Amino acid sequence: MKYIAIVLFIFLTKPAISQTPVDQYYDFSLHLSEGDAETAMAIAEKLAPSASVLSKKQQAIFYFKLARLYEDSKNAQQAVIFYEKSLTLEPNYYVPHLALGYLYLSNANALATKINSEKANSTLHKRYQTEYKGFLKRAIPHLEKAMACDPNDQVLASIKKAYLSLDDLSTFKSLDSRIDELNINCVTVLTEDF
């Protein structure tokens, strides 16, 4: 009995073998694929500070998936940060461009409501208009890249509406030539190289 207690003590007090960032990355992906967003997020929070040791493709995939998790949990600010990190590593991946375009449009739409409610306060009204136009200007390049890689009437309508709101139809009219240039090297699916 004494020996069993000693063996149990050693076994239970033995430090757990820590996972490498690569192990954490695969655990994160596994939990996401199984629909366990809560566990995936917990793993991602541990992995994020050391994600730079992953391959560039793994980092791009990780940041993209983490951004989606944040977006799904209604944390647009964090989603933007990680979509941008993903694009830094893979600038031709159009899916984060599409997501960022619509997140920026969402921010602009929220400001449009404030603009309308603050017409009496010229200082706030002007500030909100400036911020509104800033979000539209951030949205457009992302939406144009998404449109170039995966043409879509809804995205086209969003681009046109943004240019109309900026009172810049002349730039909208040259969209086709930009689409042709942006269509080069589109990445539609981001996968690891094995």
N, C-alpha and C positions, 0 to 999 in steps of 0.2 A: 504494500500500500504506500509505503514511504517513497519507493522508486517511481511509482505512478504519479505521485504528487510532484516529484522533482521534474519528471519528463513533461507533465502538463504545465508546470511553471515555466520551464524553458521554452516550450512551444508557444505558450500564450504571451510571453514577454519578448519573444524574438521580434525584432523590428520588421515591419512589412517591407518587402522588396518594392522600392519605388519604381514607378513606370517611367520610361523615357518619354520625351515629347512625341516621338513617332508612335509609341504604344498608345498614348493619350489621344493622338490624332485618329488612330483607327478605332479606338473605343468611342470617341465622339461621333465618328461617321456611322458606326454600328448602331448606337443608340438613336441617332437621327433616323436611320433607315427603318428602325423598329417603331418609330413614332413616339419615342420617349424623350420629348423635348426638354423636360425638366432635368433629367440626368445629363443629357447632352450639354445643356447650358452650364451645369456645374463642372463638367469636365473641361469645357471651353474656357471657363474663367481661370482654371488652373493652368491650362495650356497656353493661353494668350501671351503671358510674359516671356515665354521661351519659344514661341512659334517660329522665330527667326532661324532656328536650327533645322526646320523642315526644308525640304526642297522648295524651290520657287513655285512649282505647280501645286504642291501640297499646301503651301501658304495661301496661294490664290484661292484654292478650293475651300480651305478652312475659313478664310475671311469672308468669302461669299456666303457660305453656309451659316456662319455666325451672324452675318448681316440679316439673312433671312429670318433667323430665330428672333433677332431683335425686332425686325419689322412685324413679324407675326405676333409678338408680345406688345405691340403698339409703342415701341421705343424707337421712334423714327430718328432721333438724334444719334443714337448709337449705331443704328442701321446705316446711316449715311457714312459714318466714320469707317465702318468695316467694308462697305461697298467700295469706297474710295481706296482703301488699302488693297482690296482685291484687284481693282483696275490698275493700280500702280504696278502690280506684278504681271497682269495680263490685260493690257489696254484695249485689245481687240475683242474681248469677251463682251458680247452685246447685252447679255441679260442684266448685269449690274448697271449698265448704261440705262436700260429701260426702267429699272427700279429707281435709280437716282432721279431720272427725269420726272417720274410721277411723284416721288417724295418732294422734290422741289416745287412741282406744281401744287401739291397739297399745301405746302407752306405758303405759296402765293395766294391760294384760294382762302386760307385762313386770314391772311392780311387784307384781302379784298373786303371781307366782312368788317374788319376794323376800319378800313378806309371809309366805308359807307357810314359807319356809326360815329365817326369823328369828324364829320364835315364842319362842325361848329368850331372845333379846335384846330386852327390852321397849322400849328406846329406839329401836332400828332398826325394830322392828315398828311402833311408833306412827308414826314418821316416814314409813315406806313407805305406811302406811294413809292418812295425810294427803295424801301426793303422789298416791296412787291415786285418792282421791276428787276431788282437784283436776283430774286429767286427765279423769275422767268428767264433771265439771261443765263442762269446756271442750268436750268432745265433743258433749254433748247439744244445745246450740243449733244447732250446725252440722248435726247429723243431722236435727233437726226442720225446718230450712230445706230441706234436701235432700228430706225426706219430703213437705213441702208442695208442692214444685215437681215432684217426680217420685215419686209414691207407689210404695212397694216393700215387699213383705213382709219382706225381709231387713233393710232399714233400720229398719222398725217393730220387728222382733225385737231389734235392737241397742239401740234407744232403751229398750224395755221392760227389757231386761237391765241397762242402765245405771241406770235408776231403781230396779230391784230391789236392785242392789248398793249404792245410796245409801240404801236403805230409805225410799223416797219414792214410794210408789204413788199417793198422793193427787194429786201433781203430774202423774204419768203419766195419771191418769184425765181430766185436763182437756186432754189433748193435742189432741183434735179442735178445740177452740175456738182454740188457738194455731195449729194447721195452717191454719185458715180465714184467720187474720190474716196468716200468713207466706206464703200463696199469692199475695198481691197483688204484682204487678210482677216475677214470676219471669223471669229471663233464662236460657234453656236453651241458647242458642248465642251465643257472643261473636264478633261480626264487626266489622270496621272499617266506618265510614261513609264512603262514597265520594261 
